[in-house]
């Protein structure tokens, strides 16, 4: 993810956190996103507990669909 895309994503972080949490809750997962921040090489999403592979896949799919990111860019 480019730095500009990451900054644009974080500008609407409250909306994205709510949407990620809704997606996780809809499939009855216990993990919840707390906040999003920008780092040098992308974004970091903090969760309330350690996320497993299914949790990470849901979050990754949300980011891909929201930012129109190709798989090789993540």
PDB file of N, CA, C and O in Angstrom:
ATOM      1  N   UNK A   1       0.857  -1.170   0.000  1.00  0.00           N
ATOM      2  CA  UNK A   1       0.000   0.000   0.000  1.00  0.00           C
ATOM      3  C   UNK A   1       0.898   1.225   0.000  1.00  0.00           C
ATOM      4  O   UNK A   1       1.828   1.315   0.801  1.00  0.00           O
ATOM      5  N   UNK A   2       0.631   2.155  -0.879  1.00  0.00           N
ATOM      6  CA  UNK A   2       1.443   3.364  -0.930  1.00  0.00           C
ATOM      7  C   UNK A   2       1.175   4.234   0.294  1.00  0.00           C
ATOM      8  O   UNK A   2       0.153   4.091   0.966  1.00  0.00           O
ATOM      9  N   UNK A   3       2.096   5.123   0.564  1.00  0.00           N
ATOM     10  CA  UNK A   3       1.960   6.008   1.719  1.00  0.00           C
ATOM     11  C   UNK A   3       0.722   6.890   1.580  1.00  0.00           C
ATOM     12  O   UNK A   3       0.021   7.126   2.564  1.00  0.00           O
ATOM     13  N   UNK A   4       0.442   7.382   0.363  1.00  0.00           N
ATOM     14  CA  UNK A   4      -0.744   8.217   0.134  1.00  0.00           C
ATOM     15  C   UNK A   4      -2.030   7.427   0.381  1.00  0.00           C
ATOM     16  O   UNK A   4      -2.965   7.935   0.999  1.00  0.00           O
ATOM     17  N   UNK A   5      -2.073   6.177  -0.106  1.00  0.00           N
ATOM     18  CA  UNK A   5      -3.247   5.330   0.146  1.00  0.00           C
ATOM     19  C   UNK A   5      -3.422   5.085   1.636  1.00  0.00           C
ATOM     20  O   UNK A   5      -4.542   5.112   2.147  1.00  0.00           O
ATOM     21  N   UNK A   6      -2.316   4.845   2.333  1.00  0.00           N
ATOM     22  CA  UNK A   6      -2.377   4.600   3.775  1.00  0.00           C
ATOM     23  C   UNK A   6      -2.905   5.833   4.504  1.00  0.00           C
ATOM     24  O   UNK A   6      -3.746   5.713   5.394  1.00  0.00           O
ATOM     25  N   UNK A   7      -2.421   7.010   4.136  1.00  0.00           N
ATOM     26  CA  UNK A   7      -2.906   8.240   4.770  1.00  0.00           C
ATOM     27  C   UNK A   7      -4.389   8.467   4.507  1.00  0.00           C
ATOM     28  O   UNK A   7      -5.130   8.848   5.413  1.00  0.00           O
ATOM     29  N   UNK A   8      -4.821   8.236   3.281  1.00  0.00           N
ATOM     30  CA  UNK A   8      -6.240   8.389   2.953  1.00  0.00           C
ATOM     31  C   UNK A   8      -7.095   7.387   3.726  1.00  0.00           C
ATOM     32  O   UNK A   8      -8.195   7.717   4.169  1.00  0.00           O
ATOM     33  N   UNK A   9      -6.592   6.177   3.884  1.00  0.00           N
ATOM     34  CA  UNK A   9      -7.313   5.150   4.634  1.00  0.00           C
ATOM     35  C   UNK A   9      -7.455   5.563   6.094  1.00  0.00           C
ATOM     36  O   UNK A   9      -8.523   5.398   6.684  1.00  0.00           O
ATOM     37  N   UNK A  10      -6.393   6.094   6.676  1.00  0.00           N
ATOM     38  CA  UNK A  10      -6.403   6.467   8.091  1.00  0.00           C
ATOM     39  C   UNK A  10      -7.264   7.700   8.350  1.00  0.00           C
ATOM     40  O   UNK A  10      -7.802   7.852   9.446  1.00  0.00           O
ATOM     41  N   UNK A  11      -7.402   8.574   7.368  1.00  0.00           N
ATOM     42  CA  UNK A  11      -8.254   9.756   7.551  1.00  0.00           C
ATOM     43  C   UNK A  11      -9.692   9.369   7.881  1.00  0.00           C
ATOM     44  O   UNK A  11     -10.399  10.097   8.577  1.00  0.00           O
ATOM     45  N   UNK A  12     -10.112   8.218   7.374  1.00  0.00           N
ATOM     46  CA  UNK A  12     -11.466   7.729   7.643  1.00  0.00           C
ATOM     47  C   UNK A  12     -11.415   6.512   8.558  1.00  0.00           C
ATOM     48  O   UNK A  12     -12.234   5.601   8.438  1.00  0.00           O
ATOM     49  N   UNK A  13     -10.458   6.503   9.463  1.00  0.00           N
ATOM     50  CA  UNK A  13     -10.221   5.307  10.277  1.00  0.00           C
ATOM     51  C   UNK A  13     -11.409   4.929  11.162  1.00  0.00           C
ATOM     52  O   UNK A  13     -11.662   3.741  11.365  1.00  0.00           O
ATOM     53  N   UNK A  14     -12.130   5.894  11.687  1.00  0.00           N
ATOM     54  CA  UNK A  14     -13.264   5.547  12.548  1.00  0.00           C
ATOM     55  C   UNK A  14     -14.331   4.772  11.775  1.00  0.00           C
ATOM     56  O   UNK A  14     -14.941   3.845  12.307  1.00  0.00           O
ATOM     57  N   UNK A  15     -14.549   5.155  10.532  1.00  0.00           N
ATOM     58  CA  UNK A  15     -15.504   4.430   9.678  1.00  0.00           C
ATOM     59  C   UNK A  15     -14.978   3.030   9.376  1.00  0.00           C
ATOM     60  O   UNK A  15     -15.726   2.054   9.433  1.00  0.00           O
ATOM     61  N   UNK A  16     -13.694   2.938   9.058  1.00  0.00           N
ATOM     62  CA  UNK A  16     -13.101   1.649   8.724  1.00  0.00           C
ATOM     63  C   UNK A  16     -13.086   0.700   9.929  1.00  0.00           C
ATOM     64  O   UNK A  16     -13.348  -0.494   9.779  1.00  0.00           O
ATOM     65  N   UNK A  17     -12.784   1.223  11.112  1.00  0.00           N
ATOM     66  CA  UNK A  17     -12.807   0.382  12.318  1.00  0.00           C
ATOM     67  C   UNK A  17     -14.211  -0.157  12.543  1.00  0.00           C
ATOM     68  O   UNK A  17     -14.380  -1.341  12.837  1.00  0.00           O
ATOM     69  N   UNK A  18     -15.215   0.693  12.410  1.00  0.00           N
ATOM     70  CA  UNK A  18     -16.598   0.249  12.590  1.00  0.00           C
ATOM     71  C   UNK A  18     -16.983  -0.807  11.563  1.00  0.00           C
ATOM     72  O   UNK A  18     -17.644  -1.787  11.908  1.00  0.00           O
ATOM     73  N   UNK A  19     -16.586  -0.627  10.319  1.00  0.00           N
ATOM     74  CA  UNK A  19     -16.917  -1.597   9.272  1.00  0.00           C
ATOM     75  C   UNK A  19     -16.173  -2.923   9.470  1.00  0.00           C
ATOM     76  O   UNK A  19     -16.746  -3.993   9.261  1.00  0.00           O
ATOM     77  N   UNK A  20     -14.918  -2.854   9.866  1.00  0.00           N
ATOM     78  CA  UNK A  20     -14.161  -4.080  10.153  1.00  0.00           C
ATOM     79  C   UNK A  20     -14.803  -4.830  11.306  1.00  0.00           C
ATOM     80  O   UNK A  20     -14.971  -6.048  11.244  1.00  0.00           O
ATOM     81  N   UNK A  21     -15.161  -4.109  12.351  1.00  0.00           N
ATOM     82  CA  UNK A  21     -15.806  -4.757  13.501  1.00  0.00           C
ATOM     83  C   UNK A  21     -17.147  -5.371  13.130  1.00  0.00           C
ATOM     84  O   UNK A  21     -17.503  -6.437  13.633  1.00  0.00           O
ATOM     85  N   UNK A  22     -17.887  -4.710  12.260  1.00  0.00           N
ATOM     86  CA  UNK A  22     -19.160  -5.258  11.808  1.00  0.00           C
ATOM     87  C   UNK A  22     -18.934  -6.555  11.026  1.00  0.00           C
ATOM     88  O   UNK A  22     -19.664  -7.530  11.205  1.00  0.00           O
ATOM     89  N   UNK A  23     -17.926  -6.559  10.168  1.00  0.00           N
ATOM     90  CA  UNK A  23     -17.625  -7.758   9.381  1.00  0.00           C
ATOM     91  C   UNK A  23     -17.196  -8.910  10.293  1.00  0.00           C
ATOM     92  O   UNK A  23     -17.602 -10.053  10.082  1.00  0.00           O
ATOM     93  N   UNK A  24     -16.387  -8.615  11.293  1.00  0.00           N
ATOM     94  CA  UNK A  24     -15.946  -9.648  12.229  1.00  0.00           C
ATOM     95  C   UNK A  24     -17.110 -10.160  13.080  1.00  0.00           C
ATOM     96  O   UNK A  24     -17.217 -11.358  13.342  1.00  0.00           O
ATOM     97  N   UNK A  25     -17.973  -9.251  13.505  1.00  0.00           N
ATOM     98  CA  UNK A  25     -19.125  -9.640  14.327  1.00  0.00           C
ATOM     99  C   UNK A  25     -20.131 -10.456  13.529  1.00  0.00           C
ATOM    100  O   UNK A  25     -20.748 -11.374  14.071  1.00  0.00           O
ATOM    101  N   UNK A  26     -20.307 -10.137  12.246  1.00  0.00           N
ATOM    102  CA  UNK A  26     -21.280 -10.857  11.416  1.00  0.00           C
ATOM    103  C   UNK A  26     -20.967 -12.339  11.292  1.00  0.00           C
ATOM    104  O   UNK A  26     -21.877 -13.152  11.133  1.00  0.00           O
ATOM    105  N   UNK A  27     -19.705 -12.695  11.362  1.00  0.00           N
ATOM    106  CA  UNK A  27     -19.372 -14.115  11.309  1.00  0.00           C
ATOM    107  C   UNK A  27     -18.984 -14.651  12.690  1.00  0.00           C
ATOM    108  O   UNK A  27     -18.324 -15.683  12.819  1.00  0.00           O
ATOM    109  N   UNK A  28     -19.416 -13.912  13.717  1.00  0.00           N
ATOM    110  CA  UNK A  28     -19.332 -14.337  15.112  1.00  0.00           C
ATOM    111  C   UNK A  28     -17.903 -14.580  15.596  1.00  0.00           C
ATOM    112  O   UNK A  28     -17.635 -15.548  16.308  1.00  0.00           O
ATOM    113  N   UNK A  29     -16.991 -13.691  15.202  1.00  0.00           N
ATOM    114  CA  UNK A  29     -15.632 -13.742  15.713  1.00  0.00           C
ATOM    115  C   UNK A  29     -15.513 -12.822  16.924  1.00  0.00           C
ATOM    116  O   UNK A  29     -16.227 -11.824  17.021  1.00  0.00           O
ATOM    117  N   UNK A  30     -14.613 -13.157  17.843  1.00  0.00           N
ATOM    118  CA  UNK A  30     -14.479 -12.392  19.085  1.00  0.00           C
ATOM    119  C   UNK A  30     -13.508 -11.224  18.998  1.00  0.00           C
ATOM    120  O   UNK A  30     -13.548 -10.326  19.839  1.00  0.00           O
ATOM    121  N   UNK A  31     -12.651 -11.222  18.010  1.00  0.00           N
ATOM    122  CA  UNK A  31     -11.660 -10.158  17.894  1.00  0.00           C
ATOM    123  C   UNK A  31     -12.317  -8.886  17.366  1.00  0.00           C
ATOM    124  O   UNK A  31     -13.221  -8.951  16.534  1.00  0.00           O
ATOM    125  N   UNK A  32     -11.859  -7.724  17.853  1.00  0.00           N
ATOM    126  CA  UNK A  32     -12.379  -6.431  17.413  1.00  0.00           C
ATOM    127  C   UNK A  32     -11.213  -5.487  17.141  1.00  0.00           C
ATOM    128  O   UNK A  32     -10.213  -5.510  17.858  1.00  0.00           O
ATOM    129  N   UNK A  33     -11.339  -4.669  16.122  1.00  0.00           N
ATOM    130  CA  UNK A  33     -10.332  -3.657  15.808  1.00  0.00           C
ATOM    131  C   UNK A  33     -10.499  -2.486  16.768  1.00  0.00           C
ATOM    132  O   UNK A  33     -11.618  -2.080  17.080  1.00  0.00           O
ATOM    133  N   UNK A  34      -9.369  -1.945  17.233  1.00  0.00           N
ATOM    134  CA  UNK A  34      -9.397  -0.801  18.142  1.00  0.00           C
ATOM    135  C   UNK A  34      -9.070   0.508  17.434  1.00  0.00           C
ATOM    136  O   UNK A  34      -9.805   1.487  17.561  1.00  0.00           O
ATOM    137  N   UNK A  35      -7.972   0.525  16.692  1.00  0.00           N
ATOM    138  CA  UNK A  35      -7.584   1.729  15.975  1.00  0.00           C
ATOM    139  C   UNK A  35      -6.662   1.378  14.818  1.00  0.00           C
ATOM    140  O   UNK A  35      -6.138   0.268  14.731  1.00  0.00           O
ATOM    141  N   UNK A  36      -6.475   2.360  13.924  1.00  0.00           N
ATOM    142  CA  UNK A  36      -5.630   2.200  12.745  1.00  0.00           C
ATOM    143  C   UNK A  36      -4.599   3.325  12.766  1.00  0.00           C
ATOM    144  O   UNK A  36      -4.931   4.471  13.069  1.00  0.00           O
ATOM    145  N   UNK A  37      -3.349   2.995  12.444  1.00  0.00           N
ATOM    146  CA  UNK A  37      -2.317   4.026  12.344  1.00  0.00           C
ATOM    147  C   UNK A  37      -1.437   3.769  11.136  1.00  0.00           C
ATOM    148  O   UNK A  37      -1.351   2.645  10.640  1.00  0.00           O
ATOM    149  N   UNK A  38      -0.782   4.827  10.666  1.00  0.00           N
ATOM    150  CA  UNK A  38       0.106   4.734   9.510  1.00  0.00           C
ATOM    151  C   UNK A  38       1.525   4.468   9.994  1.00  0.00           C
ATOM    152  O   UNK A  38       1.985   5.070  10.965  1.00  0.00           O
ATOM    153  N   UNK A  39       2.202   3.573   9.317  1.00  0.00           N
ATOM    154  CA  UNK A  39       3.629   3.325   9.530  1.00  0.00           C
ATOM    155  C   UNK A  39       4.345   3.575   8.207  1.00  0.00           C
ATOM    156  O   UNK A  39       3.704   3.872   7.198  1.00  0.00           O
ATOM    157  N   UNK A  40       5.643   3.459   8.209  1.00  0.00           N
ATOM    158  CA  UNK A  40       6.442   3.744   7.002  1.00  0.00           C
ATOM    159  C   UNK A  40       6.025   2.923   5.800  1.00  0.00           C
ATOM    160  O   UNK A  40       5.989   3.439   4.683  1.00  0.00           O
ATOM    161  N   UNK A  41       5.707   1.651   6.009  1.00  0.00           N
ATOM    162  CA  UNK A  41       5.432   0.772   4.873  1.00  0.00           C
ATOM    163  C   UNK A  41       3.978   0.329   4.804  1.00  0.00           C
ATOM    164  O   UNK A  41       3.691  -0.689   4.175  1.00  0.00           O
ATOM    165  N   UNK A  42       3.058   1.044   5.420  1.00  0.00           N
ATOM    166  CA  UNK A  42       1.644   0.682   5.342  1.00  0.00           C
ATOM    167  C   UNK A  42       0.878   1.110   6.572  1.00  0.00           C
ATOM    168  O   UNK A  42       1.183   2.129   7.191  1.00  0.00           O
ATOM    169  N   UNK A  43      -0.129   0.313   6.919  1.00  0.00           N
ATOM    170  CA  UNK A  43      -0.966   0.629   8.077  1.00  0.00           C
ATOM    171  C   UNK A  43      -0.877  -0.498   9.099  1.00  0.00           C
ATOM    172  O   UNK A  43      -0.546  -1.639   8.776  1.00  0.00           O
ATOM    173  N   UNK A  44      -1.181  -0.141  10.332  1.00  0.00           N
ATOM    174  CA  UNK A  44      -1.262  -1.110  11.414  1.00  0.00           C
ATOM    175  C   UNK A  44      -2.661  -1.011  12.002  1.00  0.00           C
ATOM    176  O   UNK A  44      -3.138   0.079  12.315  1.00  0.00           O
ATOM    177  N   UNK A  45      -3.309  -2.152  12.147  1.00  0.00           N
ATOM    178  CA  UNK A  45      -4.627  -2.202  12.782  1.00  0.00           C
ATOM    179  C   UNK A  45      -4.460  -2.929  14.103  1.00  0.00           C
ATOM    180  O   UNK A  45      -4.085  -4.101  14.134  1.00  0.00           O
ATOM    181  N   UNK A  46      -4.737  -2.236  15.184  1.00  0.00           N
ATOM    182  CA  UNK A  46      -4.623  -2.813  16.513  1.00  0.00           C
ATOM    183  C   UNK A  46      -5.939  -3.501  16.867  1.00  0.00           C
ATOM    184  O   UNK A  46      -7.013  -2.954  16.616  1.00  0.00           O
ATOM    185  N   UNK A  47      -5.857  -4.702  17.450  1.00  0.00           N
ATOM    186  CA  UNK A  47      -7.053  -5.449  17.837  1.00  0.00           C
ATOM    187  C   UNK A  47      -7.062  -5.688  19.337  1.00  0.00           C
ATOM    188  O   UNK A  47      -6.045  -5.517  20.009  1.00  0.00           O
ATOM    189  N   UNK A  48      -8.215  -6.086  19.856  1.00  0.00           N
ATOM    190  CA  UNK A  48      -8.375  -6.288  21.290  1.00  0.00           C
ATOM    191  C   UNK A  48      -7.712  -7.566  21.792  1.00  0.00           C
ATOM    192  O   UNK A  48      -7.493  -7.711  22.994  1.00  0.00           O
ATOM    193  N   UNK A  49      -7.392  -8.488  20.897  1.00  0.00           N
ATOM    194  CA  UNK A  49      -6.677  -9.709  21.254  1.00  0.00           C
ATOM    195  C   UNK A  49      -5.923 -10.204  20.038  1.00  0.00           C
ATOM    196  O   UNK A  49      -6.071  -9.662  18.943  1.00  0.00           O
ATOM    197  N   UNK A  50      -5.122 -11.226  20.226  1.00  0.00           N
ATOM    198  CA  UNK A  50      -4.333 -11.764  19.130  1.00  0.00           C
ATOM    199  C   UNK A  50      -5.272 -12.303  18.054  1.00  0.00           C
ATOM    200  O   UNK A  50      -6.173 -13.093  18.335  1.00  0.00           O
ATOM    201  N   UNK A  51      -5.045 -11.863  16.820  1.00  0.00           N
ATOM    202  CA  UNK A  51      -5.898 -12.273  15.710  1.00  0.00           C
ATOM    203  C   UNK A  51      -5.348 -13.549  15.084  1.00  0.00           C
ATOM    204  O   UNK A  51      -4.138 -13.699  14.910  1.00  0.00           O
ATOM    205  N   UNK A  52      -6.248 -14.460  14.750  1.00  0.00           N
ATOM    206  CA  UNK A  52      -5.808 -15.680  14.056  1.00  0.00           C
ATOM    207  C   UNK A  52      -5.921 -15.470  12.552  1.00  0.00           C
ATOM    208  O   UNK A  52      -6.260 -14.376  12.102  1.00  0.00           O
ATOM    209  N   UNK A  53      -5.645 -16.490  11.787  1.00  0.00           N
ATOM    210  CA  UNK A  53      -5.603 -16.348  10.323  1.00  0.00           C
ATOM    211  C   UNK A  53      -6.959 -15.958   9.732  1.00  0.00           C
ATOM    212  O   UNK A  53      -7.000 -15.194   8.768  1.00  0.00           O
ATOM    213  N   UNK A  54      -8.064 -16.456  10.280  1.00  0.00           N
ATOM    214  CA  UNK A  54      -9.384 -16.084   9.766  1.00  0.00           C
ATOM    215  C   UNK A  54      -9.665 -14.612  10.028  1.00  0.00           C
ATOM    216  O   UNK A  54     -10.169 -13.910   9.151  1.00  0.00           O
ATOM    217  N   UNK A  55      -9.341 -14.139  11.230  1.00  0.00           N
ATOM    218  CA  UNK A  55      -9.526 -12.722  11.557  1.00  0.00           C
ATOM    219  C   UNK A  55      -8.731 -11.843  10.593  1.00  0.00           C
ATOM    220  O   UNK A  55      -9.245 -10.859  10.061  1.00  0.00           O
ATOM    221  N   UNK A  56      -7.476 -12.215  10.379  1.00  0.00           N
ATOM    222  CA  UNK A  56      -6.611 -11.435   9.496  1.00  0.00           C
ATOM    223  C   UNK A  56      -7.111 -11.454   8.061  1.00  0.00           C
ATOM    224  O   UNK A  56      -6.999 -10.455   7.351  1.00  0.00           O
ATOM    225  N   UNK A  57      -7.659 -12.574   7.632  1.00  0.00           N
ATOM    226  CA  UNK A  57      -8.179 -12.674   6.266  1.00  0.00           C
ATOM    227  C   UNK A  57      -9.387 -11.755   6.082  1.00  0.00           C
ATOM    228  O   UNK A  57      -9.510 -11.106   5.042  1.00  0.00           O
ATOM    229  N   UNK A  58     -10.273 -11.689   7.067  1.00  0.00           N
ATOM    230  CA  UNK A  58     -11.438 -10.795   6.997  1.00  0.00           C
ATOM    231  C   UNK A  58     -10.974  -9.344   6.906  1.00  0.00           C
ATOM    232  O   UNK A  58     -11.488  -8.577   6.092  1.00  0.00           O
ATOM    233  N   UNK A  59     -10.005  -8.967   7.741  1.00  0.00           N
ATOM    234  CA  UNK A  59      -9.488  -7.595   7.739  1.00  0.00           C
ATOM    235  C   UNK A  59      -8.801  -7.293   6.407  1.00  0.00           C
ATOM    236  O   UNK A  59      -9.007  -6.227   5.825  1.00  0.00           O
ATOM    237  N   UNK A  60      -7.996  -8.219   5.934  1.00  0.00           N
ATOM    238  CA  UNK A  60      -7.283  -8.035   4.669  1.00  0.00           C
ATOM    239  C   UNK A  60      -8.260  -7.886   3.504  1.00  0.00           C
ATOM    240  O   UNK A  60      -8.072  -7.025   2.644  1.00  0.00           O
ATOM    241  N   UNK A  61      -9.291  -8.710   3.472  1.00  0.00           N
ATOM    242  CA  UNK A  61     -10.296  -8.618   2.410  1.00  0.00           C
ATOM    243  C   UNK A  61     -11.016  -7.272   2.443  1.00  0.00           C
ATOM    244  O   UNK A  61     -11.307  -6.696   1.395  1.00  0.00           O
ATOM    245  N   UNK A  62     -11.304  -6.769   3.650  1.00  0.00           N
ATOM    246  CA  UNK A  62     -11.957  -5.462   3.773  1.00  0.00           C
ATOM    247  C   UNK A  62     -11.053  -4.367   3.202  1.00  0.00           C
ATOM    248  O   UNK A  62     -11.508  -3.516   2.438  1.00  0.00           O
ATOM    249  N   UNK A  63      -9.789  -4.395   3.570  1.00  0.00           N
ATOM    250  CA  UNK A  63      -8.861  -3.372   3.089  1.00  0.00           C
ATOM    251  C   UNK A  63      -8.718  -3.443   1.576  1.00  0.00           C
ATOM    252  O   UNK A  63      -8.729  -2.413   0.902  1.00  0.00           O
ATOM    253  N   UNK A  64      -8.586  -4.647   1.040  1.00  0.00           N
ATOM    254  CA  UNK A  64      -8.466  -4.810  -0.410  1.00  0.00           C
ATOM    255  C   UNK A  64      -9.686  -4.246  -1.130  1.00  0.00           C
ATOM    256  O   UNK A  64      -9.548  -3.532  -2.124  1.00  0.00           O
ATOM    257  N   UNK A  65     -10.873  -4.562  -0.636  1.00  0.00           N
ATOM    258  CA  UNK A  65     -12.089  -4.103  -1.314  1.00  0.00           C
ATOM    259  C   UNK A  65     -12.288  -2.602  -1.178  1.00  0.00           C
ATOM    260  O   UNK A  65     -12.809  -1.961  -2.091  1.00  0.00           O
ATOM    261  N   UNK A  66     -11.884  -2.041  -0.063  1.00  0.00           N
ATOM    262  CA  UNK A  66     -12.062  -0.608   0.170  1.00  0.00           C
ATOM    263  C   UNK A  66     -11.082   0.228  -0.640  1.00  0.00           C
ATOM    264  O   UNK A  66     -11.443   1.281  -1.164  1.00  0.00           O
ATOM    265  N   UNK A  67      -9.854  -0.237  -0.740  1.00  0.00           N
ATOM    266  CA  UNK A  67      -8.796   0.552  -1.385  1.00  0.00           C
ATOM    267  C   UNK A  67      -8.483   0.097  -2.789  1.00  0.00           C
ATOM    268  O   UNK A  67      -7.583   0.646  -3.426  1.00  0.00           O
ATOM    269  N   UNK A  68      -9.197  -0.885  -3.288  1.00  0.00           N
ATOM    270  CA  UNK A  68      -8.927  -1.440  -4.620  1.00  0.00           C
ATOM    271  C   UNK A  68      -7.454  -1.825  -4.770  1.00  0.00           C
ATOM    272  O   UNK A  68      -6.787  -1.441  -5.731  1.00  0.00           O
ATOM    273  N   UNK A  69      -6.977  -2.581  -3.811  1.00  0.00           N
ATOM    274  CA  UNK A  69      -5.577  -3.003  -3.778  1.00  0.00           C
ATOM    275  C   UNK A  69      -5.466  -4.395  -4.362  1.00  0.00           C
ATOM    276  O   UNK A  69      -6.276  -5.272  -4.060  1.00  0.00           O
ATOM    277  N   UNK A  70      -4.473  -4.594  -5.190  1.00  0.00           N
ATOM    278  CA  UNK A  70      -4.197  -5.921  -5.753  1.00  0.00           C
ATOM    279  C   UNK A  70      -3.467  -6.754  -4.713  1.00  0.00           C
ATOM    280  O   UNK A  70      -2.805  -6.211  -3.828  1.00  0.00           O
ATOM    281  N   UNK A  71      -3.585  -8.056  -4.817  1.00  0.00           N
ATOM    282  CA  UNK A  71      -2.985  -8.967  -3.850  1.00  0.00           C
ATOM    283  C   UNK A  71      -1.486  -8.786  -3.728  1.00  0.00           C
ATOM    284  O   UNK A  71      -0.946  -8.943  -2.632  1.00  0.00           O
ATOM    285  N   UNK A  72      -0.791  -8.462  -4.806  1.00  0.00           N
ATOM    286  CA  UNK A  72       0.660  -8.326  -4.751  1.00  0.00           C
ATOM    287  C   UNK A  72       1.121  -7.017  -4.108  1.00  0.00           C
ATOM    288  O   UNK A  72       2.318  -6.833  -3.887  1.00  0.00           O
ATOM    289  N   UNK A  73       0.199  -6.111  -3.806  1.00  0.00           N
ATOM    290  CA  UNK A  73       0.548  -4.843  -3.164  1.00  0.00           C
ATOM    291  C   UNK A  73       0.445  -4.899  -1.660  1.00  0.00           C
ATOM    292  O   UNK A  73       0.822  -3.941  -0.986  1.00  0.00           O
ATOM    293  N   UNK A  74      -0.054  -5.992  -1.112  1.00  0.00           N
ATOM    294  CA  UNK A  74      -0.218  -6.090   0.342  1.00  0.00           C
ATOM    295  C   UNK A  74       0.918  -6.857   0.946  1.00  0.00           C
ATOM    296  O   UNK A  74       0.958  -7.046   2.162  1.00  0.00           O
TER     297      UNK A  74
END
